[in-house]
Amino acid sequence: MLGFSISSSKNIYVLAYLNWLLWALTHLTCQKRWSTALRRSELKSHFSKVLGVLVELVQAFHLECGKGGSSYMGLSIAQASILCLCHLLEEMQQYQDLKVSRYFNTLKVVLQ
């Protein structure tokens, strides 16, 4: 997806901007039924792309922090990503035909 990694010296991230974007996304996704503005045919694609990016952010900024690379900004990014994941999964539950249980099982494996 995005290729985020704390240990990658090639990539320089503007963490304050990323943090701001994630908190804005958290604010938007905390509204109930925010996905009704999207076309039904695009929901599955939209959900899976956003879910993938958020999981990647959690892996980069939370799971790698346990290896000695933690920072307050990294923890804030991980926290905002996890809140967005919670909001996204809650929104996905209203669409029974999207088979959201598959996404929950994927998240359990990734975040263990």
Sequence and secondary structure as in RCSB ss.txt:
>XXXX:A:sequence
MLGFSISSSKNIYVLAYLNWLLWALTHLTCQKRWSTALRRSELKSHFSKVLGVLVELVQAFHLECGKGGSSYMGL
SIAQASILCLCHLLEEMQQYQDLKVSRYFNTLKVVLQ
>XXXX:A:secstr
     TT SS    HHHHHHHHHHHHHHHTSTTGGGGS GGGHHHHHHHHHHHHHHHHHHHTGGGGGTT  HHHH
HHHHHHHHHHHHHHHHHTT GGG THHHHHHHHHHT 
